């Protein structure tokens, strides 16, 4: 995986999401539970935000680590969805940048998978993402 520290914005963001759709079958985002003051209200907010893609929801896991982060204490919710045209539209509608996926307005740390292999993982608040080298060559 390559580490990239430059944000992907605008037309390039949409082109990257299109490319990921051709190579990935699911995506995820993270909500760090340590940063959530009122958990029930926050989960209601996320449910409302993702209502349009609810039928593509796979599962919500409580995890201490994911592709870009390993928590020494505490845990996070990781929400998994099928990646298809409907969920692509959601990703394009709510942001025009990889690094705009950041709390408190949006979920964080987008991750895209082909089967069980992570193809791209974003750490928005740290300003970097990891990407499969062959996928990046096609995009770049």
C-alpha positions in Angstrom: 0.0 0.0 0.0 1.2 3.5 -0.9 0.7 6.4 1.6 -0.6 9.6 0.0 -0.8 12.8 1.9 -2.5 15.0 -0.8 -6.3 15.2 -0.7 -8.3 14.1 -3.7 -10.9 16.7 -4.5 -13.6 17.7 -7.0 -13.5 15.9 -10.3 -10.6 13.8 -9.2 -12.6 12.7 -6.1 -15.5 11.6 -8.3 -13.2 9.8 -10.7 -11.6 8.0 -7.8 -15.0 6.9 -6.5 -15.9 5.7 -10.0 -12.6 3.7 -10.2 -13.2 2.2 -6.7 -16.7 1.1 -7.8 -15.1 -0.9 -10.6 -12.6 -2.6 -8.2 -14.4 -2.8 -4.9 -17.5 -4.5 -3.5 -17.9 -2.9 -0.2 -16.9 0.2 1.8 -16.9 1.2 5.5 -16.6 4.3 7.6 -15.7 4.7 11.3 -17.2 6.5 14.3 -14.7 6.7 17.2 -16.8 6.0 20.4 -14.4 8.0 22.5 -15.3 11.2 20.7 -19.1 10.6 20.9 -20.6 12.4 23.9 -24.2 11.2 23.5 -24.0 7.8 21.8 -27.7 7.2 21.2 -28.2 10.6 19.6 -25.1 10.2 17.5 -26.3 6.8 16.2 -29.7 8.3 15.4 -27.8 11.0 13.4 -25.8 8.4 11.5 -29.0 6.4 10.8 -30.7 9.5 9.5 -27.6 10.4 7.3 -27.5 6.9 5.8 -31.2 6.3 5.5 -31.0 6.4 1.7 -28.5 3.6 1.6 -29.9 1.5 4.5 -30.8 -1.4 2.2 -27.1 -1.7 1.3 -26.0 -1.9 5.0 -24.1 -5.1 5.9 -23.1 -4.7 9.5 -21.9 -2.5 12.3 -18.9 -3.8 14.3 -17.3 -2.5 17.4 -13.5 -2.6 16.7 -10.3 -1.3 18.3 -8.4 -1.3 15.0 -9.0 -0.8 11.3 -6.8 -0.2 8.3 -5.4 3.2 9.4 -5.8 3.2 13.2 -5.1 1.0 16.2 -6.7 2.4 19.4 -4.7 1.7 22.6 -8.0 2.0 24.6 -11.6 2.5 23.7 -13.3 1.4 20.6 -15.1 2.6 17.5 -18.1 1.7 15.4 -17.2 0.5 11.9 -20.2 0.5 9.5 -20.0 -1.7 6.5 -22.0 -1.3 3.3 -22.2 -2.9 -0.2 -20.5 -0.6 -2.7 -22.7 -0.1 -5.7 -24.2 2.8 -7.7 -26.5 3.8 -4.9 -23.8 4.0 -2.3 -21.5 5.6 -4.8 -24.1 8.4 -5.2 -24.2 8.8 -1.4 -20.4 9.2 -1.3 -20.5 11.8 -4.1 -23.5 13.6 -2.6 -22.1 14.2 0.8 -18.6 15.1 0.0 -16.3 16.3 -2.9 -13.1 15.3 -1.1 -11.6 12.2 0.6 -10.5 14.3 3.6 -13.9 16.0 4.0 -15.1 12.7 5.6 -14.4 13.9 9.1 -16.4 14.2 12.3 -18.6 15.8 13.6 -20.4 16.5 10.3 -19.6 13.2 8.5 -18.3 9.8 9.4 -14.5 9.3 9.2 -11.9 7.0 7.8 -13.5 5.7 4.6 -12.3 2.2 3.6 -12.9 0.3 0.4 -12.6 -3.4 0.0 -12.4 -6.0 -2.8 -13.5 -9.2 -1.0 -11.4 -9.0 2.2 -8.6 -6.9 0.8 -8.5 -3.2 1.5 -7.9 -1.3 -1.7 -8.0 2.2 -0.1 -8.2 3.5 3.5 -8.5 7.1 4.5 -7.4 8.7 7.8 -9.1 12.1 7.3 -8.1 13.8 10.5 -4.4 12.8 10.0 -4.5 13.9 6.4 -3.4 10.7 4.6 -4.7 7.6 2.9 -3.3 4.2 2.0 -4.0 2.9 -1.5 -3.3 -0.3 -3.3 -0.3 0.4 -5.6 -1.8 -1.1 -8.8 -5.1 0.7 -8.3 -3.2 4.0 -7.8 -1.2 3.4 -11.0 -4.5 3.1 -12.9 -5.9 6.3 -11.3 -2.8 8.4 -11.5 
